[in-house]
């Protein structure tokens, strides 16, 4: 399970979501990671917000997951 614990680690999630396997793991409904990532859109921390938006943007490249997004 992936957990965003520190603001300095959140950019790694963006890079992780650039790979097919990373997007598959993030978009798995059983882990419910995507809703947790979307919660970060309202974070006070700019880096965390940008990383969350970048991660969701990368997931949009996987057309198989569009129904979930």
Secondary structure, DSSP 8 states (H G I E B T S, - for coil): -----STTTHHHHHHHTTSHHHHHHHT-TTTTHHHHHHHGGG-S-HHHHHHHHHHHHHHTT-GGGTTT-
